[in-house]
Amino acid sequence: MPGLYLAAIAVSELGMLLIDRRWRLYLWADARRALRVQVVGVGMFLVWDAVCIALGIFMRGPGPWQTGLLLAPELPVEELAFLWFLCHFSMVVFTGIERVLAARGERAGRQVHR
C-alpha cells in the first residue's frame, strides 16, 4: 500500500502538534525560534544523510509502503518527513522534561522555605 509510511509519519506529527499545542512546549511557545531550530536540525540530518549516501552507507531499500518519490538519489520524501518529526519530537520531549524539572524545583524550593 504505497504512501502508508508517509501517512504514519503525518499522523505521528499531528499527534506531536496536538501535544505541543496543548502544553505550549515548542512551536506554540515561540514559533519563530522553533522553526529556526527545526530547519537547522533537519538541515544537519540531511547533510548527514547526503554524506552517508555518497559513501554508500545509506541506501533506499525496497518497500511497498513508500511513495516511491525521491528528493535525490537514495533519498525518499519520507526521509524529510521523518527528520522533521524526529526534530519536533526531540524538542517537545526536551522542553517537556525541562518544564517538569523546573516545576519540581519550584515545589522543592517552597517546601524547604516552610
N, C-alpha and C positions, 0 to 999 in steps of 0.2 A: 504494500500500500504506500505508494510514493507520497512524501510530504508528512508522514506520520511523526518522524523525528523532529522536524521543524515545528509541527503543531504542538508536540510535547514541550519543546523549549518555550514556545509562545505562551502556553498555559502556565508553565512554571514562572515565567516572567510576570504574567498577570497576577499570579498569587503573590509574588515578591512586591509588586507595585501596591497591592492592597495592604500588605503588612506595613510597608514603608509609609503609605499614606495614613494608615490608622494611628501609628505612633510617631509620625513625622521624624523618621530616623535619618534619612539621607537626602533623597531627591526633594522631599517635601520640607526638609529643614532648611536647605539652601540650594536651590535648583542650579544656579549658575556654577557654584563651586563643584557640586556633584557632577554636573555634565562635563566639566573640565577634567575631573578625576576619571570619569568613565572613558572619555576619549583618550586620555593618556594611558590608562590601564589597558584598554582594548588595543591601542596602537602598539604598546610594548609586546603584548601577546602576539599580535600579527607579525611583528618583526621577528620574534622568536620562531613562530611558525614558518616564516619565509626562509630563515636560516636553516631550520631543520629539514624543510622540504628540499632546499638546494643541496644539502648534504646527504639526502636520501634516507633520513631518519624517519620523517613523517611522510605518509602517503595515504591517499584516499582509498579506502577499502570498498569493496562492493557491498551494497546494502539495498534491499528492496524498500526500506523506509526513507531513504534520502530522496530529495527532489531531483538530483542529477545536475542542478545548476552550480556552476563553478565561478568563483570570483577570479581565480587564477588557476593555472595547472596544479592539481592536487589540493586545491583549497575550496571546499564546498561552501555554499552560502550558509549552511547550518553552523559552520565553524564560527562565523561572525556573530550569529545569533547566540551561540553558546558562550562565546567570550564576553558578550555584553551581559548575559545573565550571570556568568561567573563573577564578573567585577561587581555587579549590582548586589548579588547575594553576599559576597565577601564584605562589602561596605555596610550592608544592612546588619549583618551579624556583628561586625566590629562596633558600629555605633550603638547597637542594642546592648552589647556587653558593657560598653563604656557607660551607658546610661544606668544599667543595673548596678555596676560597681560604684558609680557616683551616688546613687540613692542609698546604697548600703553604707557608704562612708558618711553620708549626712545623718543617717539614723544612728550609726555608731557614735558619731560626734555628739548628738543630742543625748544619748544615754550616758555618756561619760560626764557631761556637764550637769546632770541632775543631782 
